Amino acid sequence: MSVTLEGNMLVTGSNRGIGLELVKQLAERTGAEAHIYASCREPEGTRAEALRELSTQHPGKITIIKLDTSDEDSICAAVRAVNEEIGAGGLNLLINNAAINKPARPAPLSATGKKDMMEVYETNVVGPFLLAKMFLPLLQRAAERFSPEDHEGDMMSCRRSAIINISTVISSVKKCPETFSMAPMYPYRTSKTALNMLTRCQAEDFRKHNILVTAIHPGWVCTDMGGEQAPLAAQDSVLGLLSVMSSLSNKDSGMFIDWQGNSIPW
Ligand SMILES: NC(=O)c1ccc[n+]([C@@H]2O[C@H](COP(=O)([O-])OP(=O)(O)OC[C@H]3O[C@@H](n4cnc5c(N)ncnc54)[C@H](OP(=O)(O)O)[C@@H]3O)[C@@H](O)[C@H]2O)c1
């Protein structure tokens, strides 16, 4: 599968799981001009060892950025740090990947409280909302510098300027009757449905800037969140995600699709 992403890209929650694999494959599959801002909560901590190792394997290609997506001050500091490094190029691609699921395993209503709802919303919805808002000037800068004539005429693409929100099929309202019993997760499901609406709103709002916004389901993936019984390896999911991202254009902004490019009903 071909990957034609380039420019400056930022991935949230990139110290493990799908986020780490995204950074790995972006580093391996993009050209010399591409630069990856790999963000995580504790760049110096033990949980970021694999990311630091990856960064040393690709000298000059990965910058590790401290970013807690549930903390507004942390988002501000990360935007400042990226802005200082990025120069005139702007940010071409923001991948909102970081997310949490609380209570940790599928839990009945009786075991789910306000704290779970608030924490999950802060990370899964408010974080991506603030990230898009605060990175907008850098995304606009990238969109303005891009000349569609040099890139087969598409006005919008992940090469030009885009936000990808990593969603999940279990956020689909239409599919809820068939998926609820296997994953009864009130905070997680409803937060991702809100993320879908955020995707849709920002796609409309940012169309005037030629910034594409799309929600993508990565499949059921074997990670800490997906669990060991998940059928899909992170490597295969990310291969599909990057191939899909490479092919997105005007018609895909505001859409909800999966890692193989199939559309998912809202
Ligand atoms: N795995 C699946 O089957 C599946 C299915 C559908 C959708 N998804 C979505 O795919 C994305 C990645 O999932 P995953 O399976 O890779 O999950 P994961 O293994 O649990 O990894 C989650 C990542 O998000 C980070 N994170 C959590 N809260 C954060 C915060 N406040 N600030 C910054 N980073 C934070 C974690 O960092 P720490 O190490 O610091 O906690 C970790 O790097 C998520 O959006 C998830 O909803 C996954």
The ligand as a MOL file (V3000), in Angstrom:
LIG
                    3D

  0  0  0     0  0            999 V3000
M  V30 BEGIN CTAB
M  V30 COUNTS 48 52 0 0 0
M  V30 BEGIN ATOM
M  V30 1 N -7.5360 -0.6350 20.1170 0
M  V30 2 C -8.7170 -0.6770 19.5380 0
M  V30 3 O -9.2890 -1.7680 19.2930 0
M  V30 4 C -9.4010 0.5930 19.1210 0
M  V30 5 C -10.6270 0.4640 18.4560 0
M  V30 6 C -11.2720 1.6340 18.0360 0
M  V30 7 C -10.6850 2.8620 18.2770 0
M  V30 8 N -9.4990 2.9440 18.9420 0 CHG=1
M  V30 9 C -8.9400 4.2690 19.1470 0
M  V30 10 O -7.5940 4.2890 18.6930 0
M  V30 11 C -6.8290 5.2380 19.4530 0
M  V30 12 C -5.5860 4.5730 20.0200 0
M  V30 13 O -6.0170 3.4750 20.8270 0
M  V30 14 P -5.0130 2.3720 21.3900 0
M  V30 15 O -5.7030 1.0790 21.2240 0
M  V30 16 O -3.6600 2.5690 20.8440 0 CHG=-1
M  V30 17 O -5.0550 2.7630 22.9450 0
M  V30 18 P -3.9680 2.5170 24.0900 0
M  V30 19 O -3.1480 1.3450 23.7710 0
M  V30 20 O -4.7290 2.5260 25.3660 0
M  V30 21 O -3.0600 3.8410 23.9960 0
M  V30 22 C -3.6360 5.0670 24.2920 0
M  V30 23 C -2.6160 6.1600 24.1160 0
M  V30 24 O -3.2600 7.4030 24.4390 0
M  V30 25 C -2.4490 8.0550 25.3920 0
M  V30 26 N -3.2230 8.9470 26.2520 0
M  V30 27 C -4.2820 8.6610 27.0400 0
M  V30 28 N -4.6810 9.7630 27.6760 0
M  V30 29 C -3.8590 10.7650 27.2880 0
M  V30 30 C -3.7520 12.1390 27.6060 0
M  V30 31 N -4.5800 12.7430 28.4750 0
M  V30 32 N -2.7920 12.8750 27.0030 0
M  V30 33 C -1.9450 12.2970 26.1130 0
M  V30 34 N -1.9690 10.9970 25.7990 0
M  V30 35 C -2.9210 10.2420 26.3860 0
M  V30 36 C -1.7700 6.9500 26.1890 0
M  V30 37 O -0.6540 7.4760 26.8770 0
M  V30 38 P -0.2100 6.9710 28.3760 0
M  V30 39 O 0.7450 5.8330 28.1740 0
M  V30 40 O 0.4230 8.1850 28.9750 0
M  V30 41 O -1.4440 6.5450 29.1000 0
M  V30 42 C -1.4200 6.0120 25.0450 0
M  V30 43 O -0.2670 6.4590 24.3870 0
M  V30 44 C -7.7870 5.7750 20.5090 0
M  V30 45 O -8.3540 6.9790 20.0520 0
M  V30 46 C -8.8540 4.7020 20.5940 0
M  V30 47 O -10.0840 5.2130 21.0550 0
M  V30 48 C -8.8490 1.8330 19.3670 0
M  V30 END ATOM
M  V30 BEGIN BOND
M  V30 1 1 1 2
M  V30 2 2 2 3
M  V30 3 1 2 4
M  V30 4 1 4 5
M  V30 5 2 4 48
M  V30 6 2 5 6
M  V30 7 1 6 7
M  V30 8 2 7 8
M  V30 9 1 8 9
M  V30 10 1 8 48
M  V30 11 1 9 10
M  V30 12 1 9 46
M  V30 13 1 10 11
M  V30 14 1 11 12
M  V30 15 1 11 44
M  V30 16 1 12 13
M  V30 17 1 13 14
M  V30 18 2 14 15
M  V30 19 1 14 16
M  V30 20 1 14 17
M  V30 21 1 17 18
M  V30 22 2 18 19
M  V30 23 1 18 20
M  V30 24 1 18 21
M  V30 25 1 21 22
M  V30 26 1 22 23
M  V30 27 1 23 24
M  V30 28 1 23 42
M  V30 29 1 24 25
M  V30 30 1 25 26
M  V30 31 1 25 36
M  V30 32 1 26 27
M  V30 33 1 26 35
M  V30 34 2 27 28
M  V30 35 1 28 29
M  V30 36 1 29 30
M  V30 37 2 29 35
M  V30 38 1 30 31
M  V30 39 2 30 32
M  V30 40 1 32 33
M  V30 41 2 33 34
M  V30 42 1 34 35
M  V30 43 1 36 37
M  V30 44 1 36 42
M  V30 45 1 37 38
M  V30 46 2 38 39
M  V30 47 1 38 40
M  V30 48 1 38 41
M  V30 49 1 42 43
M  V30 50 1 44 45
M  V30 51 1 44 46
M  V30 52 1 46 47
M  V30 END BOND
M  V30 END CTAB
M  END
